[in-house]
Amino acid sequence: MRSVILAVVLCASALADAATREEDLGALRARIAALKSDLENRETDRREARDALRASESAISEATRALAALEAQGQHVRAELERLGDRRRALEQDLASRQAALGRLLAARAAAGAPDVVRLALSGEDPSEVARQLYYLSILSRAAAGLIAAHRAGLAELERLRGESETQARELGEIETQQRADREKVLAERRERQRVLGRIAGALRSGRREMKRMLADEQRLARLVQEIGRLLASRPGAGYRRDERLPEPATDARPFASLRGSLGLPVRGELVGRFRAQRGARAESKGLFIRAPEGEPVRAVAAGRVVYADWMRGFGNLLIVDHGDAYLSVYGNNESLLKQSGDSVSAGETVATVGASGGRNESGVYFELRHLGQPLDPLRWVKGR
C-alpha cells in the first residue's frame, strides 16, 4: 500500500512539474517573440541611422567640393593679387621714372630761367629765336603738365587696385572661414551618427546573443517536457488518481470554468500590457501586465493549489496555481512569494507581493490564465470587463 501511495505522489509531482514546464515554455516563447520584435525595431533604428549617416556623408562631400572650389577661387584671387602686385610695382617704377623726368624738366626750365614772354617778344631779338624759345618753353610746360597728370592718375589707379585686392582677399578669407566651420559641423554630425550606429549595432549584437540563448533554453525545456510526457504516459491512471487526491478548496468548491466573468484581478493597478492572441507565426503577449506599487498584496483569483513557486528568467519570482480541470493562473514579477509549491490557497488570499523582479523597469504583476496549456484572455474572465 505504501508503494502505491508513493507512486501516486511521484506521478502527481511529475504532472505538476509538466504543467509548470508547459507554462515555462509558453512564457519563454512569449519572451522570444518580444525579443524578436525588439530586434526588428533595432534593425529599423540601425537602418534609419545608416540613412542619416549617408545623408551626412553626402553633405560632407558637398561641403568638401564647395571648399575645394573655394580654394581654387582663392588660388585665382591670389594669382590676381600677384598680378596686381606686379602691375603695382611696374606702375611704381613708371611713376618713379616720370617723377625723375619731371624733375629734369623742372631743373632744365629753372636753368633756362623763367623769362617774361611779353618782354621776350618786345626784346628786338631775332623773331625766329624768340619763337624757338617760346616753343621750347611750351613743350616743357606741356611735358611737365602731362607727367604730373599721368603721375596723379597712376597714383589713383594704384590706390584703387590696392583697395580692390584687399577687399577680395578679406571676403575670400571670410568665406573660407565659414566653409571650414560648416565642414567641421558636418564632420561632428557624422561622428555622432557613427557613434549612434555603433551603439545600435552593439545592442543588436547583444540582442542576438540573448535570442540565441533563449532559443537554446526553449529547446532544452521542450525536450524536458517531452520526457515528462513520456513518463506520465508510462503510468496509466496516475493523473486520475492525483486528481482524486487534490484537496477541495475550503472557500469555493465550484469548478473554475463556472467562474468565467466573475473573477477579480490579482492586484489593483493600471493595465499597461494586454492579452494578444497568436497571429500567424508571431507570438504576442499571453497575459496582462498590471502596473502597481511595490509591496502591494497579490491575491489568488480563485481557490486551488500552488504548483510552482520559484524564480524564472524573464518573470522573476513566479507563482502558478492549479485550479483543477487543467486550469492554471500565473503571477509573475513578484517581489516576494508568500506561498510554496503544494500549499492550498483560497480565493482572494494573498499569495505574493508586487515587485519588479525578472529585470522589469517598473513594478507590477504579470498575470496569465491557461487551460490545457493554452492561454486565455484574462479580461474575458474578470468581472465587469
C-alpha positions in Angstrom: 0.0 0.0 0.0 2.8 2.4 0.9 4.5 1.7 -2.5 1.2 2.5 -4.3 0.8 5.8 -2.4 4.5 6.7 -3.2 3.9 6.0 -6.9 0.8 8.2 -6.8 2.7 11.1 -5.2 5.5 10.8 -7.7 3.2 10.8 -10.6 1.3 13.8 -9.1 4.6 15.7 -8.7 5.5 14.8 -12.3 2.2 16.1 -13.6 2.6 19.3 -11.6 6.1 19.7 -13.0 4.8 19.0 -16.5 2.2 21.8 -16.2 4.8 24.1 -14.8 7.2 23.3 -17.7 4.5 23.9 -20.2 3.9 27.3 -18.7 7.6 27.9 -18.7 7.8 27.0 -22.4 4.9 29.3 -23.2 6.4 32.2 -21.2 9.7 31.7 -22.9 8.2 31.7 -26.3 6.4 34.9 -25.5 9.8 36.4 -24.4 11.4 35.2 -27.6 8.6 36.8 -29.6 9.1 40.1 -27.7 12.8 39.9 -28.2 12.3 39.3 -32.0 10.1 42.4 -32.1 12.8 44.4 -30.2 15.4 43.2 -32.7 13.2 44.2 -35.6 12.9 47.7 -34.0 16.6 47.9 -33.5 17.2 46.9 -37.1 14.8 49.7 -38.2 16.7 52.1 -35.9 20.0 51.0 -37.4 18.7 51.4 -41.0 17.5 54.9 -40.0 20.9 55.7 -38.5 22.6 54.5 -41.7 20.3 56.6 -43.8 21.2 59.6 -41.7 24.8 58.7 -41.9 24.5 58.5 -45.7 22.9 62.0 -45.8 25.7 63.4 -43.5 28.4 61.9 -45.7 26.7 63.3 -48.8 26.6 66.7 -47.1 30.3 66.3 -46.2 31.1 65.5 -49.8 29.2 68.6 -51.0 30.9 70.8 -48.4 34.3 69.4 -49.4 33.6 70.0 -53.0 32.5 73.6 -52.3 35.5 74.1 -50.2 37.8 72.8 -53.0 36.0 75.1 -55.4 36.5 78.0 -53.0 40.2 77.1 -52.6 40.5 77.1 -56.4 38.9 80.5 -56.4 41.3 81.5 -53.7 44.2 80.5 -55.8 42.8 82.5 -58.7 42.4 85.5 -56.4 45.9 85.1 -55.1 47.2 84.9 -58.7 45.2 88.0 -59.5 46.6 89.7 -56.4 50.1 88.7 -57.6 49.3 90.1 -61.0 48.1 93.3 -59.4 51.2 93.4 -57.3 53.4 93.1 -60.4 51.3 95.9 -62.1 51.7 98.0 -59.0 55.4 97.5 -58.9 55.7 98.4 -62.6 53.4 101.4 -62.1 55.6 102.5 -59.2 58.7 102.2 -61.3 56.9 104.1 -64.1 55.9 106.8 -61.6 59.4 107.0 -60.4 60.7 107.4 -63.9 58.1 110.1 -64.6 58.9 111.8 -61.4 62.6 111.8 -62.4 61.8 113.1 -65.9 59.6 115.8 -64.4 62.4 116.7 -62.1 64.8 117.0 -65.0 62.3 119.2 -66.9 61.8 121.4 -64.0 65.6 121.7 -63.5 66.1 122.5 -67.2 63.4 125.1 -67.0 65.0 126.6 -63.9 68.4 126.6 -65.6 67.0 128.4 -68.6 65.3 130.8 -66.4 61.7 131.9 -66.5 61.7 134.9 -69.0 58.7 137.1 -69.3 57.0 136.2 -72.5 55.9 139.8 -73.3 59.4 141.2 -72.7 60.9 138.4 -74.8 58.5 139.3 -77.7 59.5 143.1 -77.4 63.2 142.5 -76.9 64.0 143.1 -80.5 65.8 139.8 -80.9 65.5 137.7 -84.0 61.8 136.6 -84.2 62.8 133.1 -85.1 64.9 132.8 -82.0 62.1 134.2 -79.9 59.7 131.8 -81.5 62.1 128.9 -80.8 62.4 129.8 -77.2 58.7 130.2 -76.7 58.1 126.9 -78.4 60.7 125.2 -76.2 59.0 126.7 -73.1 55.6 125.5 -74.2 57.0 121.9 -74.7 58.5 121.9 -71.3 55.2 123.2 -69.7 53.1 120.6 -71.6 55.5 117.8 -70.7 55.5 118.8 -67.1 51.7 119.0 -67.0 51.4 115.7 -68.8 53.8 114.0 -66.4 52.0 115.5 -63.4 48.6 114.3 -64.7 49.9 110.8 -65.5 51.6 110.6 -62.1 48.3 111.6 -60.4 46.3 109.1 -62.5 48.8 106.3 -61.7 48.7 107.0 -58.0 44.9 106.9 -58.1 44.9 103.6 -60.1 47.4 102.1 -57.7 45.2 103.0 -54.8 42.1 101.6 -56.4 43.9 98.3 -57.2 45.2 98.1 -53.7 41.7 98.6 -52.2 40.1 96.1 -54.6 42.8 93.5 -53.8 42.3 94.0 -50.1 38.5 93.7 -50.4 38.7 90.5 -52.4 41.3 89.0 -50.0 39.2 89.9 -47.0 36.0 88.4 -48.5 37.8 85.3 -49.5 39.1 84.8 -46.0 35.7 85.2 -44.5 34.2 82.7 -47.0 36.9 80.2 -46.3 36.4 80.6 -42.5 32.7 80.0 -42.8 33.2 77.0 -45.1 35.6 75.4 -42.7 33.2 75.9 -39.8 30.4 74.3 -41.8 32.5 71.4 -42.8 33.6 70.9 -39.2 29.9 70.9 -38.2 29.1 68.3 -40.7 32.0 66.2 -39.6 30.9 66.4 -36.0 27.4 65.3 -37.1 28.9 62.3 -38.9 30.9 61.4 -35.8 27.7 61.5 -33.7 25.9 59.4 -36.3 28.7 56.8 -36.3 28.5 56.7 -32.5 24.8 56.1 -32.6 25.2 53.5 -35.3 27.9 51.7 -33.2 25.6 51.8 -30.1 22.7 50.4 -32.1 24.9 47.7 -33.7 26.2 46.7 -30.2 22.7 46.5 -28.8 21.7 44.4 -31.8 24.6 42.0 -31.3 23.7 41.7 -27.6 20.1 41.1 -28.5 21.0 38.4 -31.0 23.1 36.7 -28.4 20.2 36.8 -26.0 17.9 35.4 -28.7 20.3 32.6 -29.3 20.5 31.8 -25.6 16.7 31.9 -25.2 16.1 29.7 -28.2 18.5 27.2 -26.6 16.6 27.4 -23.4 13.4 26.8 -25.2 14.8 23.7 -26.9 16.1 22.2 -23.7 12.8 22.9 -21.9 10.8 21.4 -24.8 12.9 18.2 -24.6 12.3 18.1 -20.8 8.5 18.5 -21.3 8.6 15.6 -23.8 10.5 13.4 -21.4 7.9 14.2 -18.6 5.1 13.4 -21.1 6.6 10.0 -21.8 7.0 9.4 -18.1 3.3 10.2 -17.5 2.2 8.0 -20.4 4.1 5.1 -19.0 2.0 5.3 -15.7 -1.6 4.9 -16.8 -4.2 6.3 -14.4 -1.7 8.3 -12.5 -3.2 11.6 -13.4 -6.7 10.4 -12.4 -5.5 9.3 -9.0 -3.8 12.6 -8.5 -7.0 14.5 -9.3 -8.8 12.3 -6.8 -6.4 13.3 -4.1 -6.4 17.1 -4.6 -7.9 18.8 -1.6 -11.1 20.8 -2.3 -10.7 24.5 -1.6 -12.2 25.5 1.8 -13.9 28.6 0.5 -15.1 27.8 -3.0 -15.8 24.3 -4.4 -17.3 25.5 -7.7 -15.5 24.3 -10.9 -13.2 27.0 -12.2 -15.0 27.1 -15.6 -18.1 28.3 -13.9 -16.2 31.4 -12.6 -15.9 32.9 -16.1 -16.9 36.6 -15.9 -16.8 36.7 -12.1 -13.1 36.8 -11.2 -11.2 39.7 -9.8 -7.8 40.8 -10.9 -4.9 39.8 -8.6 -4.0 43.4 -7.8 -5.4 46.9 -8.1 -3.5 48.8 -10.7 -3.2 50.1 -14.3 -3.4 47.7 -17.2 -0.4 48.5 -19.4 0.1 45.2 -21.2 -2.9 43.3 -22.6 -3.6 39.9 -23.9 -3.0 39.3 -27.6 -3.9 36.1 -29.4 -1.4 34.4 -31.6 -1.3 35.9 -35.1 0.4 33.8 -37.8 3.9 32.7 -36.8 4.4 35.7 -34.5 3.5 35.1 -30.8 2.1 38.0 -28.8 1.6 38.6 -25.1 -0.2 35.7 -23.5 -1.4 37.6 -20.4 -1.7 41.0 -18.8 0.7 43.3 -17.0 -0.8 45.3 -14.2 1.3 48.2 -13.0 1.1 48.6 -9.2 3.2 49.9 -6.4 5.9 47.6 -4.9 4.8 45.7 -1.8 1.1 45.7 -2.6 -0.6 42.3 -2.0 -1.1 39.9 -4.9 -4.2 37.7 -4.4 -5.2 34.4 -5.8 -8.1 34.9 -8.3 -9.7 31.5 -7.2 -9.1 28.6 -4.9 -6.6 26.0 -5.8 -3.1 24.6 -5.0 0.3 26.2 -5.7 2.2 24.0 -8.2 5.1 26.3 -8.9 6.8 29.0 -6.7 10.3 29.9 -7.8 12.3 32.4 -9.8 12.3 32.2 -13.6 14.3 34.2 -16.1 12.1 37.0 -17.6 9.4 36.6 -15.0 11.3 36.9 -11.7 9.6 35.4 -8.7 6.8 33.4 -10.3 3.9 31.6 -8.7 1.4 29.2 -10.5 -1.8 28.0 -9.0 -3.6 24.9 -10.2 -7.4 25.3 -10.0 -8.3 21.8 -11.2 -9.7 20.6 -14.6 -6.4 21.8 -16.2 -7.0 25.5 -15.3 -3.9 27.5 -14.1 -3.4 31.0 -13.0 0.1 32.6 -13.3 1.5 35.5 -11.3 5.0 36.9 -12.3 7.5 39.6 -11.5 6.6 39.5 -7.8 8.7 41.0 -5.1 8.2 38.1 -2.7 6.4 34.7 -2.8 4.3 34.1 0.3 3.3 30.5 -0.7 5.3 27.4 -1.5 4.6 24.6 -4.0 2.0 22.3 -2.6 0.2 25.0 -0.5 -3.6 25.3 -0.8 -4.9 28.8 -1.4 -8.4 30.3 -1.3 -10.0 32.9 -3.5 -8.7 36.4 -2.6 -5.9 35.0 -0.3 -2.6 36.9 -0.5 0.0 34.7 -2.3 2.8 37.3 -3.1 3.7 41.0 -3.1 4.1 43.3 -6.1 7.6 43.9 -7.3 9.8 44.3 -10.4 11.7 41.1 -10.4 12.9 39.4 -13.6 14.5 42.6 -14.9 11.4 44.8 -15.4 11.9 48.5 -15.2 8.5 49.1 -13.5 6.7 47.4 -10.6 3.6 45.3 -11.2 2.2 41.8 -11.8 2.3 39.7 -14.9 -1.0 37.7 -14.9 -2.0 34.7 -17.1 -4.8 32.2 -17.3 -4.4 28.9 -19.0 -6.5 25.9 -19.8 -5.0 22.7 -21.1 -1.8 24.6 -21.7 -3.4 27.2 -23.9 -3.5 30.9 -22.9 -6.9 32.5 -22.2 -7.7 36.2 -22.3 -7.9 37.1 -18.6 -10.2 40.1 -19.3 -12.9 37.7 -20.5 -12.9 36.1 -17.1 -12.8 39.2 -15.0 -16.0 40.6 -13.5 -17.2 43.8 -15.2 -14.9 43.5 -18.2 
